[in-house]
Amino acid sequence: MTALLFLLLAPLFSGSVKWLKARLTHRQGASPLLEYRNLAKLLSKAWVRPGLSTPVFLLGPTLALLGALAAALFLPLLPGLSFAGDFLVALYLLNLGRFFQMLAALDTGSAFGAQGSYREGLVTILAEPGTLMALGAAALAGEGLGLAGLPVLGPENALVLLLVLASLAVALLAEGARMPVDDPTTHLELTMVHEAQLLDHGGPLLALYELAASVKMLFYAGLMALLLPGPKVLVFMGVVLAWALALGYLETFGVKLRYLRLPDFLSYNTLFGVLALLGAIWKL
Amino acid sequence: MSEGVMVSALALVGASLVGLRAWGSGGYALLLGLGGATLVQAGGGMWYGDGSAAGVFLHLLGLLTMALASYVPEYLGHHPKEAPVYAFLVPLFLLAMVGVAQAPPGLPFLFFWEGMALLGYLLVALEGPKAQAGARAFFLASRLSGAGLYLAFLGQGHLGPDWIWAGLLVGFGVKAALFPFHLWLPRAHPVAISPVSALLSGAMTKLGLYGLFQAQTWFGPPPVWVGFALVLLGLFGAVYALVRGLAEEDLKGALAYSSVENLGLMLAALGGYFLTGKVLFLGAFFLHQVGHALFKGLLFLGSGALSERQVSRLGGLWHRMPLLGGLVLLGMAVGAGLPPGAVFAAEWLLYQGFLFAPGLLPLGVGALALVGALALYFYVRLFGLAFLGAPRGNVALHLGPGMRFGLLVLAVILVGLSLFPQEFLRPLGQGLYPSWALWVLLALAFGLYRWLDPRPSRSYGTWDCGFQPLTPRMQPNALGFSEPALRLFPFLRLKVGERPELDEPLERVYQGVGEGFGWATRLVQALQSGSLHFYLLLQLLTLVVVMGVVLL
C-alpha cells in the first residue's frame, strides 16, 4: 500500500522541488505536474542499448526501482507487512538495487559510469553504518524491533529520537544523491555521482531510475514520519512538504561538497548513529 | 559413527585408490559422488535429527564433494601430469576432514587434525615453485594451530580454563582465520588449484569453527573474555579483510580475503552465543557456514575456468560465456549479503542478536553495516571489472560439460537454501522473516525485465562525452576502482603512481616477530660451536647443576 502511494507521489515530489528551485532563482518554473507527463513520455520512448551491454544493464533500473518500492512496503504508514527486524530487510533491499545499479554503470565500459559506480559505493560505506545504528537505536527504544513498534517523539525519549532524526536527514541527502553530497543538476560528468551511472540509460530505463531516486527519498521521509507524533499519513505529508522546501532552499543557496570532503560531512551520520545507540542502551 | 558416514568413508578410500590409476574415468566420479551423497544424507540426518554441529559440517562437505565429483575429473584433464597425485590426495583430504568431524576429543582428534593439515599442505605445495611461499605460510599456520591444540588437549586437567581456552582460541582460531592469525589464508588458499581452493575455503576453515563450538562440551563453558575476544576480533577482522581485499588484484586472492571476512562474522556470531546463549546467534553461525561454503565453492570453481586471474587484465567475460557470468553473478550477489540470499538471512539473524544483546554489544550493528557496505563495493568491483565492460586482454576459458554441471549443482542448492532458509533453521527452532515477500519481489523483477527487454531499442556505442572514442584502457583498473575507499582506512596505505605500492603495517609486525625469532635462534646457535672442548664443558656443567639440584 505504502509502495503504491510512494509510486504515485514520487514525480510530484521531484517536480515540486524543481519548481521551487526555479522560483527561487526568479524563473517561472514548469508546473510540478509536468513530471508525470515527462515520465509518460520517457516510458513510451525507445531505449538505447550500448554495444557492450549485457542483461545486467537492464537489471540495474529494474531492481533499483523494485528494491526501493519493496522497502517502502515495510513502512506502516498504510497497512503493509510488519515483523521484527523489518527495517533491516528494507535497508538491504535498497542495497540490492544499489548493487545492480553500480554494476549496470560498469556494464557499458564507460569511464564515467565506473566513476559514478565507485563514488556511489563510497557514499554507501560512509552513510550505511550510521543509518543502521540510528534505526537500531530507534527500534531498541520502541517495542519488538520492528517499524510498527517504533516510538514517537516525546519528552522521555527526545534525545535519542532527535539524534535518529538527524541521522536520517543526512542519510536522505546521501541516499537521494542531493546536495551537498551530489548535485542532481550538474552538467559535468566529472563531478557526478548518481547521474554518472545513468549516462547510457535512456527512455523507460531512465524513467525507472528517476522514479527510484524519488521513492528512496520518500522512504527516508517516511521513516522520519514514523518517529513523529500524529496521524501517520498526515505527518508523512508534512514531512515530505518540509523536505521539498528544504531541498529547494539547500540546492539554491548551498554548494556541492568537493568529493574528497564527503567523509567530513557524512561522518556526522556515523556520530549521530553511535550517540543515538548509546542513548538507547543507557535509556537516556 | 553412523552407517552413512562409514559408507562415504569407504567410497572416498575407493575413490582415492581408483584416482591413482584412472582419474578421468566415470568410476572415479561415481565413487566421489557416492561419498558426497552419503555425506549429505548422513550429515542432514544428524542436523535435522538433533541439531548437531558435526551434522552441519558433514552436510556442507558432502554438497561440495558432489559438485567436485563432476568438476574434478574434467578439470584435471588440463593438468595431466599432476592429475594422478591430485586425484589420489583430494579424497584422502576429504576423508581426513570427515575424521575430524567424527573423532572423539583427544588423540584421535589430533591425529585427524594433523593429517588434514599435512594433506592440505601437500595439496597447496603440489602446485609448483610459485606456490612455495603460500605452502610455507600454510605449514607455519598449521604448526601454530597444532601448538595451541596440544596446549589445550594435553593440559586438560592440569591447567585452568583460561589457559585451555587461550590454547583453543589460537589452535582453532588460526584455522578459522581469526584476526590477527588470518594472514596465512589469503596467501595459501588462492595459489592452490581451484577445486582445492574451494575445499580449503569452503570446508576446512569451518572445522576451526566446529572445534571452537564443540570445545564447550569437551572442556566446559568458556570464560567471558573468550566471547568478547571472538566478537571484537571477528568484527574487526571482517572489516580489515574486506579493506585489504579491496587492494587485492588477483581474483582468487580477493575471494580468499572475502573468506576471512565471512569467517570473521561467523566467529562474532559464536562469540555472541558464548556471551548470551541466544539461539539467534546460533542460527546465524550455522546458516552462514552453509551459505558461505556454497557461494565460495561456486566462485572458486567458477574462477577455475579462467586462465588469467589478474582482475585488471580481465573484462567483458559475460559475452564469451553468459552461463559462467550468470552463475558467478549469483554467487557474488549472495556473497555481498543481498536479500534474498542465504548469507543475508544469516546476517539478519546476527543483527538482531546484537540488538537484543545486553551491554554495549548493540554497537556491533555499526560494524555489521560497515561490513555490508564494504562487501557491496568489494563484489561490484570483482564482477563489474572482470565480467562486464570491454575485454582488456586475451583470456582462455575452459568450461566443459562436467565442470558446468558441478557449478550448476552448487548454484541450484544455493538458490534452494536462499529461498527456504527457515527450513534449514528448523532444528534450532529459530524463525525468520517472511521470505515469500522476497520471492514476490524477484517475480516482479523478472516480469519488469521481460517487459523492458523487447521494447523498442536501438544499438549504439557507449557515451564518450563527444571527444575521442573510448578504449578498454579507459575503464578503471582493479586498484583504481578501490582507491577512494582505501583512503578511508588507516591500517592500509596505497601509494598510487606508475607502480602502485601497498603498505600493510600488520605485515611489518609479523616480519618483526619473524626477525626476533631468527635473532633468538641465532643466540642458541652460539652453543653449537662445533668445538668438542666446549661440548665437554657443557656436559660437565650440566652434571654439576643436576647433582647440585638432586643433592641439595
Interface residues (C-beta under 8 A of the other chain):
Chain A: A46 W47 V48 R49 P50 G51 L52 T54 P55 V56 L58 L59 P61 T62 L63 L65 L66 G67 A70 L73 L81 F83 A84 G85 D86 L88 V89 Y92 L93 N95 L96 R98 F99 M102 L103 L106 D107 T108 G109 S110 A111 F112 G113 A114 Q115 S117 Y118 R119 G121 L122 T124 I125 L126 E128 P129 G130 T131 L132 M133 G136 A137 A139 L140 L145 E189 L199 D200 G203 P204 L205 L260 P263 T270 G273 V274 L277 L278 A280 I281
Chain B: G315 G316 W318 H319 P322 G325 L329 A333 A336 G337 L338 P339 F344 W348 Y351 Q352 L355 F356 G359 L360 P362 L363 V365 G366 A367 L368 A369 L370 G372 A373 L374 L376 Y377 Y379 V380 R381 F383 G384 L385 L388 G389 A390 Y433 P434 A437 L438 L441 L444 A445 L448 Y449 L452 D453 R455 P456 S457 R458 S459 Y460 G461 T462 W463 D464 C465 L470 P472 M474 Q475 P476 F481 S482 P484 A485 R487 L488
